[in-house]
Each structure stands twice: as structure tokens, then as C-alpha cells.
Amino acid sequence: MAPITHAKDIYAHLLEQINRAGEIVFKIKKPFQTKKNKEVCWWDGSCNAAVSNRKSALQRYKSDPSLENYIAYKRICAETKKHLKSKARASWRNFCEQLNRETPVNKIWQKIRSIKSGHTPTQPIPENILIDLLHKLTPDSVEPCSEVQDSRELPVHMLSTPFTLLELNRVLKINTNTSPGIDNVLYPMIKYLPSNAKSLLLVMFNKIYIDGDEVQELKTGVIVKTGVIVPINKKTKNVGDSSDLRPISLLSCIMKTLERLIKARLEWWIESFCHV
């Protein structure tokens, strides 16, 4: 195999090998598969508070497994169960009271299916609301980014030296597992790469960090374009406005690792030489 010299080729090679290993180890799931949580019409803020209180009681018992905390946890479990049953019973009674000969049959069957399966399909977000959300995230009034001047003519500085394997391992050690970008690479996949793969990853990072041309080249490639924005509903049943949505951005964990390398080095420089 010929040596890989360009950062984008190194990235493509690493991504291919990581995905190939992932297909062997992990079970392939359908993308964006929705978890079937119970979504019922009677669920409200008091139900969320009761479940949250139950979880807090369980955490207290796990932290301090005393008899007192165990009794408190069992009591809160019973109260939560009673409250949820009461809400469900009241909702069913209210639904039955509204039934008459003019009630649509499909509405009745929808209610029966939701009770039977415990799941009601999530309604799609209207397109006009999604467009409004995108306009708020990227308004037309935002000025284009100014071009960064090439600093390669400046004297060599400590901050411009290549990253080391020690720096990479230190950053990977503190990374928490988060959702991946469109490349499907998780932080643990990067953390537990074999030594030769980590060395290749470090070569790519240094080419991007030191060589300005490589960074510009990657801006038209797959790495920088892996950002995905997922609109999450803010615990409301129906989305009536873009303010009901919380945009979550999913970025490449590989590129976020490079950003954290740069951040760690800047923090070290400021703390060591700027007397902050």
C-alpha cells in the first residue's frame, strides 16, 4: 500500500477501517430509529415531576444504601405508581364521557391502539416551522467569516509545534461519550484505536494544524460537512412554533478531538506564560 500523504486521504482511510471494525463488533441498527417510549395523552408536568422524584430517590439509595433511604425510595415508588394510575384513570373516564354516536370511529381506534401498545407515533414537524428554525439559526444578517491570514511566515512558536501522542491520549482520556456525527465514529472508537492507527490520526491532525492548505482543502470535503442539526421537541405534545424546538448539533468526534487538542494547548500556554 502506498504511503498516505494528504489529510483527507488519511481521514478516509481511518474512517473506512473504523467503520469496517464497527460493523463486525456492533449490531447494525436502522438510522434515526425512534425509541418507543410511552407517549400517552394524560401525561403532563406532574407525571414528569413524579418520575424525576422517583429517580432522585433511587440515586440517593444507590449513593447511601441505608434502610432509611430504602424505605423512602419504596414509599416514593408507591406514590408515583398511584399518581400515574390516577392520571390514566381520570383520562380514560374523561374520554368515555365525551363519546357519543357522532364520535369518529378512527378516533376511538386510535385511543384503543395507544392504550394497547403504549405508543403513539410522533407527529412530523411541519416544514414551515423547520424553515423558521433554520432562519433563526442562520439569519441572513450574519456577516460572512473573514479570511484568516496565513501565519506560516511568522517565526516558529511553541504553539505551532506538532501535537504529540501524549497530548492526544490526555485529551481522549477526558472525552465523554456523546452522539457521533454523520461519520458514526464515537469517542470510545477513537480512544481505543491501536497504536499505529493513533499515530496515523496524529499525522492527520498535525497536517491540518500546521499546513494551512490542508485545512482549506478539507473545507470542501466530508470532514467539515458532517454537522447535522436535529430539532428536539421541548417536552410538548405538539410543535406549534420554532421556539418549541431545541436544535442539537451532531459534529464529527474526530474533528472535535482536534479542537480539544488546540484548546488544551492554548490553556497550557495561557496558564504557563501569561500569568493568568
N, C-alpha and C positions, 0 to 999 in steps of 0.2 A: 504494500500500500504506500503511495506517495505521501510525503510529509504534508501536513495541512498548515498553510501559512496565513490564511485570512481568517479574521474573527468570525465572519458569518459562516464560513465553512466549518470551523471548529464547533460553532453552536449547532449547526445542522447535524454534524456527526454525533455530538453528545446527545442531542435530542433523540436521534434515531436509536442509539444504544439504550438510553434510559427507557424510552417507550417500549422497546423490544423486551427489556427485562421486566418492565411493569406488566406487560401482557402475560408473561409467564407466571409471575408471582400473584398478581391481583386478579380478582374476578371482574370481567368487563361488565359494566353497567350501562344502561341507556343514558345518554347525556341529558342533563337537566331533568332527571326523573324526580317527580314530586313525591315527597314522603306523605303517606296517607294518615295524617293526624285527624282526630275527631274535630269536625267543624260543624257545630250544631247551632241552631238559631237562638237557643236560650242562653248561650254562653255570653257573659258580659264581664265588666271590670271586677265585680265582686268574686267571680269564679277564678279569674286570674290571680287576685289577691289571696284567695284561699289556697290555691295550689302553690303559690310562691311562699306562703307562710308554712305550708307542709314541707316544702323543700328546705327551707331555712331550719326548721326543727330537726330534719334528718341530718343536715350538716352539723348542727350543734351536737347531736348524739354521736356522730362519727368522730368529731373532734374530742368530745369528752363523754365516753360511753358509760355514764353513771346511771344508776337506777332512776334518779330524778329526771334526767333528760329523756330516758326511755319512756317513762310514764307520760311525760309531756308530749313526746312525739306521737304516742299511740292515741292520746286524747285529741290532738290536733288532727290526726288522720280520721278519727271518727267524726269530728266536727266538719271536716272538709267533705267527707262522703255524704253526710246528712245534708249539707248545704247544696251540693251538686244534685242530689236526688230531688230535693225540694224545688230547685230551679227547673229541672226537667219535668217534674210532675205538674208544676204550675204552667209551663209552656204547653204541655200536651192538653191540659184542661182548657186553656185559652183557645187552642186550635180547634178542639172539638166544639166549643161553644160557638165558633164562627162558621161551622159547617151548616149548609142548607142545601136545598135542591138545586140552587144555581151555582154551587161551588164547582169549578172546573175539575174534571177527573184527573187531569195531569198534575194539578197541584196536590191532590190527595196522594197520588202515587209517588210524587217527589218526596213528600213528607215521610211516607212509609219506607221508601228506599233509604232515606237519610237516617232513619231510626235503625233500620236493619243493618246497614253497612257501617254506620258511624262515620260516614264520609260523604261530603257533598263536593262535587267538582268545583274548583276555584274558577270564578268568572274571569275571562280575559280582560286585561286593562284596555280601555278604549284608546284608539290610535291618537285622537286629538290630545288626550291627557299625556301620553308619552311624548308627543311633539312639544307640548308646553314644558315638560320636564327638561327635555334636551335644550330648549331655548334658554331656560334658567341656568343650566349648567354651562352652556357655551353661548352666551349672548353675542349679538352682532357687534356690540360696542367694545368688545375686548380687542385691544391693540395687538397686532402680530408681534411675536417674540423678536427681539433684536438679535442680530447675528453675533455670536461670540467670537471675538478676535482670537486669532491663532497665537498662542503663547509659547510656541516652540523656539522662538528667537530669544526668549529671556534666558538668563543664567539658570543652570540646573539647580533645583531646590530640593530640600528633603521631601517635600510633599509630592514631588514629581518622580520619585524613585519607584521602581516596580513593587507591587504588593508581594508579600511573602506568604508561604504556606502557613506560617504561624498566625498571621493576621486573618487568613481565610478560615482556619479552624476556630479561631476565637470568635469570629462573627457567627459561624454556623452553630456554635455551642449555645449562643443566646437566642437564636431564632426560634420562635414558636411556630407550631404547625398551623397554617392558615389555608384558606381555599386557594387553589392554583389558578393561574391564568389559562389562556386558551391552549397553551402547550401541555397542560396537565402534569406539570412537574411540581411535586411537593417539596417542602423543605427537607423532610427526612430522606428523600431520594438523593438530594444534594449532599446532605450531611454524611451519609453512609456510602458515598461513592468510593471505589477502590483508589489507592494512592495514585495510580497512573492517570485515572480519569480526573482526579482533583488537580493534578499537575497540568493537565490539558485545559481544564477550566480556568486555572490561574493564568495560563498563557493567553487565553482569550480575554480575560479581564484586563490584563496589562496592555494588550494591543488596543483595546477600547480606551483605556485610561490615558495612555501615553501618546498614541497615534491619533491625531485629530481626524485624519482622513478616514480611518476605520469607523469612527463614531458617525460621521456624516453618511458613510456607506450603509450602516445599519439602520439609519432612519427610514430607508426605503425598503427594508427587509422585514422579516417576520418578528424580530425581537421587540422592536419599539411599537409595533402594531398589535400587540397581544392584549391591550387593555380592553376589558369587557365591563360594561356598566349594567348591573342587574337592579331593576327597581323593586324594592321590598315594601310590601304593604305594612303600614304602621298600626297593626292590630285592629284595623277597622274592617267591617264586613264588606262594604262596597267602596270602591275608589271613586270619589266624586270630583276630585281636584288633584293637581300635581303635588300639592302640599301634603297629601296623604301618603306620598311615596318617599322612601328613603333610598337614594341611589348608593349602591355598593359597587365599588370598582374592584375588579379582579385583574391583577397585574402579574407578569411573569415573576416567579420566585427567583429565577436565575438573575434577572436584572435587578430585582430588589436586593439581592445579596451583594451585587456590585455597589449599589447605592449605600448600603450599610458599611461596606468596606471604606468608601470615601468618607462617610460620616464619622466612623471611628477614628480614622486618621486625622481628620480636621479637629475632632475633640481632643485627641492626644496632643496635637500641635498647640492648640489654644491653651490647654492646661499646663503644658511644659514651658512654653516660651512667651506667652502673653500675660502671665501673672494674673489670671482671672480668678 
